[in-house]
């Protein structure tokens, strides 16, 4: 019996890396060129955006302090959870016939279970951080100052006293 896990061939490695680049580069470009600029502009005047009983500040705070860590926990669980459960059940890492990038000896017993247990530790950490973030976001959003400016349809901020009159008032004046 061979004590080493099978390795990817050079061609399989290149194909694997190219597949990862195909989804990562557009995601990174969209985040860098569009999303982060939009988020900076939105958060600068988030208290001026109202969605029923909540404001944009609620969305930003809960998104950062609750949504982000919870998303990390969900992504890690989706990518590594099933594999980690199998490793814990079998007590072998890497799994039988699982290909690896570098020459790797099979680990058995408690040594094999260190990596999956640490993955579940990180998932738990992100979930606890999300719960803590819920309490912090609640405290931070209790004293939201009202918006002293009015948003126009072009999403630029102008002082409320210089805001254009509503369209129906203009129609009556004409």
VENZIGI-V542529 format. One record per residue. N is the residue number from 1. RES is the residue in one letter. SS is DSSP state (A for helix, B for strand, O for the rest). Layout:
# VENZIGI-V542529
n: (N:N)
res: (RES:RES)
ss: (SS:SS)
This chain:
# VENZIGI-V542529
n: (1:2:3:4:5:6:7:8:9:10:11:12:13:14:15:16:17:18:19:20:21:22:23:24:25:26:27:28:29:30:31:32:33:34:35:36:37:38:39:40:41:42:43:44:45:46:47:48:49:50:51:52:53:54:55:56:57:58:59:60:61:62:63:64:65:66:67:68:69:70:71:72:73:74:75:76:77:78:79:80:81:82:83:84:85:86:87:88:89:90:91:92:93:94:95:96:97:98:99:100:101:102:103:104:105:106:107:108:109:110:111:112:113:114:115:116:117:118:119:120:121:122:123:124:125:126:127:128:129:130:131:132:133:134:135:136:137:138:139:140:141:142:143:144:145:146:147:148:149:150:151:152:153:154:155:156:157:158:159:160:161:162:163:164:165:166:167:168:169:170:171:172:173:174)
res: (X:X:X:X:X:X:X:X:X:X:X:X:X:X:X:X:X:X:X:X:X:X:X:X:X:X:X:X:X:X:X:X:X:X:X:X:X:X:X:X:X:X:X:X:X:X:X:X:X:X:X:X:X:X:X:X:X:X:X:X:X:X:X:X:X:X:X:X:X:X:X:X:X:X:X:X:X:X:X:X:X:X:X:X:X:X:X:X:X:X:X:X:X:X:X:X:X:X:X:X:X:X:X:X:X:X:X:X:X:X:X:X:X:X:X:X:X:X:X:X:X:X:X:X:X:X:X:X:X:X:X:X:X:X:X:X:X:X:X:X:X:X:X:X:X:X:X:X:X:X:X:X:X:X:X:X:X:X:X:X:X:X:X:X:X:X:X:X:X:X:X:X:X:X)
ss: (O:O:O:B:O:O:B:O:O:A:A:A:A:A:A:A:A:A:A:A:A:A:A:A:A:A:A:A:A:A:A:A:A:A:A:A:A:A:A:A:A:A:A:A:O:A:A:A:O:B:B:O:O:B:B:A:A:A:A:A:A:A:A:A:A:A:A:A:A:A:A:A:A:A:A:A:A:A:A:A:A:A:A:A:A:A:A:A:A:A:O:B:B:O:O:O:O:O:O:B:O:O:O:O:B:O:B:B:O:A:A:A:A:A:A:A:A:A:A:A:A:A:A:A:A:A:A:A:A:A:A:A:A:A:A:A:A:A:A:A:O:O:O:O:O:O:O:O:B:B:B:O:O:O:O:O:B:B:B:A:A:A:O:O:O:O:A:A:A:A:A:A:A:O)
